């Protein structure tokens, strides 16, 4: 009965949880995914096992194994041989999926207005039209106001977010961020953003 209670108190992991932990380098042995893998350097592994137990131990092991197998089949994780033994690690494809989760959680911090406007202007080439559409979608999600086809406005700091998007979508030189202290018809924009 106690063992059942322990199992039911464990969290069901989500794909995002697994990829996030692997993405930040939290260790899990490859034998967890593929039973029977040999361990190469047991002393090193034992040292790392405590962190593995702490981070992964909160999850239901059966559910975690199912998710790991699915991620392995989708080539989002792989088993790699290291000096410490075989470990499960995130692949490049997995890192891209993780970035997608980061984008879903991205939001601008709406603190007290500092009196400056941020204007995002971009001219992304036709060869990158897919990236351009994704970039536009995130700008709208961040609640920037579209002034023209490729010009967006916000009163909130967004330098880090825009730089992150430049890197992900490889459109660094095609995006310009301006910070200005005044705009024509400013009152209308203040009203739109609830700054009045």
VOMIGU-834472 format. One record per residue (C-alpha): residue number from 1; residue in one letter; x, y, z. Coordinates in nm, 4 decimals. Layout:
+-----+---------+----------+----------+----------+
: num : residuo :        x :        y :        z :
+-----+---------+----------+----------+----------+
: NUM :       A :        X :        Y :        Z :
...
+-----+---------+----------+----------+----------+
end
This chain:
+-----+---------+----------+----------+----------+
: num : residuo :        x :        y :        z :
+-----+---------+----------+----------+----------+
:   1 :       X :   0.0000 :   0.0000 :   0.0000 :
:   2 :       X :   0.2805 :   0.2405 :   0.0889 :
:   3 :       X :   0.4568 :   0.1711 :  -0.2430 :
:   4 :       X :   0.1332 :   0.2479 :  -0.4298 :
:   5 :       X :   0.0922 :   0.5731 :  -0.2381 :
:   6 :       X :   0.4497 :   0.6731 :  -0.3218 :
:   7 :       X :   0.3871 :   0.6057 :  -0.6911 :
:   8 :       X :   0.0646 :   0.8059 :  -0.6940 :
:   9 :       X :   0.2385 :   1.1053 :  -0.5324 :
:  10 :       X :   0.4832 :   1.1251 :  -0.8231 :
:  11 :       X :   0.4246 :   1.3825 :  -1.0961 :
:  12 :       X :   0.3415 :   1.2838 :  -1.4514 :
:  13 :       X :   0.6232 :   1.4349 :  -1.6594 :
:  14 :       X :   0.5471 :   1.6418 :  -1.9671 :
:  15 :       X :   0.7608 :   1.6404 :  -2.2828 :
:  16 :       X :   0.8606 :   1.9983 :  -2.2015 :
:  17 :       X :   0.9809 :   1.8932 :  -1.8525 :
:  18 :       X :   1.1998 :   1.6159 :  -1.9935 :
:  19 :       X :   1.3516 :   1.8277 :  -2.2720 :
:  20 :       X :   1.4131 :   2.1179 :  -2.0335 :
:  21 :       X :   1.6039 :   1.9025 :  -1.7841 :
:  22 :       X :   1.8072 :   1.7379 :  -2.0600 :
:  23 :       X :   1.8605 :   2.0782 :  -2.2239 :
:  24 :       X :   2.0244 :   2.2194 :  -1.9117 :
:  25 :       X :   2.2447 :   1.9125 :  -1.8765 :
:  26 :       X :   2.0688 :   1.7216 :  -1.5987 :
:  27 :       X :   2.2128 :   1.3717 :  -1.6182 :
:  28 :       X :   2.0102 :   1.0508 :  -1.6691 :
:  29 :       X :   2.1680 :   0.7150 :  -1.7504 :
:  30 :       X :   2.1167 :   0.5561 :  -2.0882 :
:  31 :       X :   2.0172 :   0.2309 :  -1.9177 :
:  32 :       X :   1.6992 :   0.4096 :  -1.8095 :
:  33 :       X :   1.5975 :   0.4230 :  -2.1764 :
:  34 :       X :   1.7731 :   0.1076 :  -2.2993 :
:  35 :       X :   1.8065 :  -0.1513 :  -2.0207 :
:  36 :       X :   2.1263 :  -0.3586 :  -2.0241 :
:  37 :       X :   2.3635 :  -0.0858 :  -2.1421 :
:  38 :       X :   2.7023 :  -0.1296 :  -1.9733 :
:  39 :       X :   2.8307 :   0.1347 :  -1.7339 :
:  40 :       X :   3.1836 :   0.2471 :  -1.8172 :
:  41 :       X :   3.3003 :   0.4401 :  -1.5140 :
:  42 :       X :   3.0905 :   0.3479 :  -1.2135 :
:  43 :       X :   3.2608 :   0.5841 :  -0.9628 :
:  44 :       X :   3.1899 :   0.8886 :  -1.1821 :
:  45 :       X :   2.8372 :   0.7672 :  -1.2433 :
:  46 :       X :   2.7703 :   0.7211 :  -0.8737 :
:  47 :       X :   2.8730 :   1.0821 :  -0.8103 :
:  48 :       X :   2.6287 :   1.2046 :  -1.0753 :
:  49 :       X :   2.3472 :   0.9731 :  -0.9690 :
:  50 :       X :   2.2549 :   1.1913 :  -0.6718 :
:  51 :       X :   2.1726 :   1.4851 :  -0.9014 :
:  52 :       X :   1.9891 :   1.2472 :  -1.1354 :
:  53 :       X :   1.7830 :   1.1136 :  -0.8433 :
:  54 :       X :   1.7034 :   1.4622 :  -0.7115 :
:  55 :       X :   1.5901 :   1.6062 :  -1.0457 :
:  56 :       X :   1.4171 :   1.3054 :  -1.2042 :
:  57 :       X :   1.2954 :   1.1444 :  -0.8802 :
:  58 :       X :   0.9837 :   1.3616 :  -0.8567 :
:  59 :       X :   0.8422 :   1.2018 :  -1.1727 :
:  60 :       X :   0.6494 :   0.8775 :  -1.2097 :
:  61 :       X :   0.9224 :   0.6435 :  -1.3433 :
:  62 :       X :   0.6918 :   0.4426 :  -1.5698 :
:  63 :       X :   0.5490 :   0.7533 :  -1.7333 :
:  64 :       X :   0.8977 :   0.9049 :  -1.7641 :
:  65 :       X :   1.0226 :   0.5927 :  -1.9411 :
:  66 :       X :   0.7276 :   0.6067 :  -2.1863 :
:  67 :       X :   0.8000 :   0.9710 :  -2.2701 :
:  68 :       X :   1.1740 :   0.9022 :  -2.3083 :
:  69 :       X :   1.1035 :   0.6158 :  -2.5501 :
:  70 :       X :   0.8689 :   0.8349 :  -2.7539 :
:  71 :       X :   1.1260 :   1.1183 :  -2.7640 :
:  72 :       X :   1.3941 :   0.8675 :  -2.8676 :
:  73 :       X :   1.1708 :   0.7372 :  -3.1494 :
:  74 :       X :   1.1138 :   1.0983 :  -3.2646 :
:  75 :       X :   1.4926 :   1.1586 :  -3.2547 :
:  76 :       X :   1.4545 :   1.4345 :  -2.9950 :
:  77 :       X :   1.6872 :   1.2501 :  -2.7542 :
:  78 :       X :   1.9672 :   0.9991 :  -2.8074 :
:  79 :       X :   2.1837 :   0.7673 :  -2.6026 :
:  80 :       X :   2.5464 :   0.8781 :  -2.6108 :
:  81 :       X :   2.8586 :   0.7123 :  -2.4771 :
:  82 :       X :   3.0653 :   0.9348 :  -2.2471 :
:  83 :       X :   3.3542 :   0.8810 :  -2.0058 :
:  84 :       X :   3.0909 :   0.8430 :  -1.7344 :
:  85 :       X :   2.8924 :   0.5767 :  -1.9194 :
:  86 :       X :   2.5915 :   0.5883 :  -2.1454 :
:  87 :       X :   2.3646 :   0.8863 :  -2.0952 :
:  88 :       X :   2.0481 :   1.0184 :  -2.2554 :
:  89 :       X :   2.1038 :   1.3600 :  -2.4118 :
:  90 :       X :   1.8997 :   1.6050 :  -2.6126 :
:  91 :       X :   1.9583 :   1.6193 :  -2.9912 :
:  92 :       X :   1.9652 :   1.9285 :  -3.2148 :
:  93 :       X :   1.6082 :   1.8450 :  -3.3182 :
:  94 :       X :   1.5185 :   1.8271 :  -2.9479 :
:  95 :       X :   1.6809 :   2.1648 :  -2.8867 :
:  96 :       X :   1.4656 :   2.3154 :  -3.1623 :
:  97 :       X :   1.1535 :   2.1740 :  -2.9951 :
:  98 :       X :   1.2720 :   2.3208 :  -2.6638 :
:  99 :       X :   1.3129 :   2.6624 :  -2.8281 :
: 100 :       X :   0.9515 :   2.6348 :  -2.9433 :
: 101 :       X :   0.8462 :   2.5883 :  -2.5808 :
: 102 :       X :   1.0539 :   2.8946 :  -2.4843 :
: 103 :       X :   0.8697 :   3.0966 :  -2.7479 :
: 104 :       X :   0.5320 :   2.9804 :  -2.6209 :
: 105 :       X :   0.6189 :   3.1077 :  -2.2730 :
: 106 :       X :   0.7733 :   3.4357 :  -2.3936 :
: 107 :       X :   0.5984 :   3.7542 :  -2.2789 :
: 108 :       X :   0.6987 :   4.1170 :  -2.2315 :
: 109 :       X :   0.7170 :   4.2497 :  -1.8771 :
: 110 :       X :   0.4597 :   4.5278 :  -1.8560 :
: 111 :       X :   0.6120 :   4.7473 :  -1.5896 :
: 112 :       X :   0.5665 :   5.1210 :  -1.5380 :
: 113 :       X :   0.6193 :   5.3008 :  -1.8683 :
: 114 :       X :   0.9567 :   5.4755 :  -1.8980 :
: 115 :       X :   0.8301 :   5.7233 :  -2.1614 :
: 116 :       X :   1.0104 :   5.5502 :  -2.4506 :
: 117 :       X :   0.8656 :   5.3646 :  -2.7462 :
: 118 :       X :   1.0203 :   5.0565 :  -2.9065 :
: 119 :       X :   0.9744 :   5.0212 :  -3.2797 :
: 120 :       X :   1.0613 :   4.6929 :  -3.4542 :
: 121 :       X :   1.1268 :   4.7243 :  -3.8279 :
: 122 :       X :   1.2188 :   4.4267 :  -4.0424 :
: 123 :       X :   1.2854 :   4.3447 :  -4.4052 :
: 124 :       X :   1.3219 :   3.9662 :  -4.4190 :
: 125 :       X :   1.4018 :   3.8294 :  -4.7641 :
: 126 :       X :   1.1569 :   3.6148 :  -4.9603 :
: 127 :       X :   1.3931 :   3.3170 :  -4.9265 :
: 128 :       X :   1.3212 :   3.3251 :  -4.5516 :
: 129 :       X :   0.9465 :   3.3825 :  -4.5760 :
: 130 :       X :   0.8726 :   3.0954 :  -4.3370 :
: 131 :       X :   1.0982 :   3.2584 :  -4.0749 :
: 132 :       X :   0.9336 :   3.5941 :  -4.1443 :
: 133 :       X :   0.5872 :   3.4511 :  -4.0781 :
: 134 :       X :   0.7051 :   3.2912 :  -3.7520 :
: 135 :       X :   0.8680 :   3.6193 :  -3.6452 :
: 136 :       X :   0.5449 :   3.8138 :  -3.7189 :
: 137 :       X :   0.3423 :   3.5579 :  -3.5250 :
: 138 :       X :   0.5602 :   3.6020 :  -3.2145 :
: 139 :       X :   0.5485 :   3.9836 :  -3.2402 :
: 140 :       X :   0.1686 :   3.9632 :  -3.2372 :
: 141 :       X :   0.1786 :   3.7164 :  -2.9467 :
: 142 :       X :   0.3960 :   3.9663 :  -2.7558 :
: 143 :       X :   0.1141 :   4.2188 :  -2.8170 :
: 144 :       X :   0.3131 :   4.4622 :  -3.0296 :
: 145 :       X :   0.0922 :   4.6921 :  -3.2348 :
: 146 :       X :   0.1331 :   4.6577 :  -3.6114 :
: 147 :       X :   0.1773 :   5.0073 :  -3.7579 :
: 148 :       X :   0.2609 :   4.8986 :  -4.1128 :
: 149 :       X :   0.3299 :   4.5674 :  -4.2880 :
: 150 :       X :   0.6713 :   4.5208 :  -4.1234 :
: 151 :       X :   0.6679 :   4.7858 :  -3.8484 :
: 152 :       X :   0.5546 :   4.7074 :  -3.4926 :
: 153 :       X :   0.5319 :   4.9216 :  -3.1785 :
: 154 :       X :   0.5404 :   4.8630 :  -2.8025 :
: 155 :       X :   0.6026 :   5.0853 :  -2.4989 :
: 156 :       X :   0.7682 :   4.7980 :  -2.3115 :
: 157 :       X :   1.1358 :   4.6970 :  -2.3130 :
: 158 :       X :   1.1841 :   4.4114 :  -2.5588 :
: 159 :       X :   1.5540 :   4.4209 :  -2.6489 :
: 160 :       X :   1.6316 :   4.0746 :  -2.5101 :
: 161 :       X :   1.3263 :   3.9148 :  -2.6671 :
: 162 :       X :   1.3975 :   4.0669 :  -3.0100 :
: 163 :       X :   1.7622 :   3.9575 :  -2.9928 :
: 164 :       X :   1.6514 :   3.6047 :  -2.8993 :
: 165 :       X :   1.4138 :   3.5976 :  -3.1989 :
: 166 :       X :   1.6896 :   3.7269 :  -3.4292 :
: 167 :       X :   1.9119 :   3.4375 :  -3.3221 :
: 168 :       X :   1.6464 :   3.1656 :  -3.3444 :
: 169 :       X :   1.5188 :   3.2697 :  -3.6850 :
: 170 :       X :   1.8639 :   3.3715 :  -3.8189 :
: 171 :       X :   1.7382 :   3.7143 :  -3.9241 :
: 172 :       X :   1.9816 :   3.9268 :  -3.7231 :
: 173 :       X :   2.0752 :   4.1828 :  -3.9864 :
: 174 :       X :   1.7201 :   4.2050 :  -4.1216 :
: 175 :       X :   1.5625 :   4.3351 :  -3.8006 :
: 176 :       X :   1.6128 :   4.6832 :  -3.6538 :
: 177 :       X :   1.4949 :   4.7883 :  -3.3087 :
: 178 :       X :   1.4556 :   5.1623 :  -3.2454 :
: 179 :       X :   1.3963 :   5.3239 :  -2.9072 :
: 180 :       X :   1.2411 :   5.6705 :  -2.9410 :
: 181 :       X :   1.1101 :   5.9245 :  -2.6924 :
: 182 :       X :   0.8237 :   6.0647 :  -2.8993 :
: 183 :       X :   0.5795 :   5.9708 :  -3.1731 :
: 184 :       X :   0.3320 :   6.1543 :  -3.3913 :
: 185 :       X :  -0.0224 :   6.0835 :  -3.2648 :
: 186 :       X :   0.1279 :   5.9547 :  -2.9406 :
: 187 :       X :  -0.1950 :   5.9966 :  -2.7439 :
: 188 :       X :  -0.3706 :   5.7359 :  -2.9589 :
: 189 :       X :  -0.0910 :   5.4846 :  -2.8929 :
: 190 :       X :  -0.0933 :   5.5636 :  -2.5191 :
: 191 :       X :  -0.4655 :   5.4945 :  -2.5166 :
: 192 :       X :  -0.4214 :   5.1701 :  -2.7118 :
: 193 :       X :  -0.1659 :   5.0398 :  -2.4598 :
: 194 :       X :  -0.3579 :   5.1720 :  -2.1596 :
: 195 :       X :  -0.0896 :   5.4242 :  -2.0612 :
: 196 :       X :  -0.3231 :   5.7223 :  -2.0084 :
+-----+---------+----------+----------+----------+
end
